[in-house]
Amino acid sequence: ELVDGDVVKVSGSLAFGADTIQQSGTLVMESWETGELAPDKFYKAPSVTLYPARPGSKLGNASGLVQCKVETLCFFENQRCGLGDWRYLGQYMLSTSTRPGRMLSMNFVSATVAQRQQIDVTIIFGMVARPSSQLVGPVEEYWRFDNKFEPTNPWAQRAMMSMCNVPDKMRVVTGYCWIQQFQQYLVEVGKQFPSRDFHSDVIDWYTSDPNSGQAHLWFVNQKMLACKMQFWTDHSKEMGAQKALNYKKWWDEFVDGNNKAASVTGNQAWHTADAWVRAEAEVAIIKSTMDTIILSAACGGFGMLLRSE
């Protein structure tokens, strides 16, 4: 039937015989949010001609039928080319689910360690730290921005999001992943994650809720160059040095695994914690002390042997 002039509404359904539909090939679709690839078949169906009835006539009455052909061209977001004599039909909002986008889940555990004693682990993107301490002379730099980190790249945004999915064995009590808050903001304003206009969108989110991001993002000239995610765990800072280093290995495996799966635009993340520094220093001191004792004992024994001869 013809409704409101140009808009055609067709009631019922159309059916085709199996022999009239042909498989055209396989189409690989990428999930914009996760980057996952999924192959799917697509088919070519025969063309169909519909005859909408004029007002007042009955469908099937040839005297009231008008044949028409309509071609449409749709753009997502901004129009990307000129259309010549095409007629503009307006903007349309496709129906979407009201639930938020996929949030990476993390099962927080109940704390058994006092908050001030909990090991807090920080994962950093966009910074390169000195690989070792300088023993002699002035320190030229402690860190620098990573020029390979490109948060505008969708894969870099996905890499940051993947770091929020900390395994249960880490026993995270609470954590702050700013990129999850950013994703939620994009959903609320009708945009997709990863952002196609990252620097602009992240500034809009930041100014709307500065308390959520001011301690976790580094900006230069209105562009985010580095960021961090922070997690508080149910492990005590006072745990033994070797136990702390064994726990650190779990974080090494988690971060390294995500880096290997990420693209070059976001695969240089690293983690740090005060507990790692203390444990490594303690183990180094113990080892140095043991080496000194062994060396002293060996020198003393060698000296006594020479004297006895």
Disulfide bonds with the S-S distance in Angstrom:
Cys164-Cys177 2.22
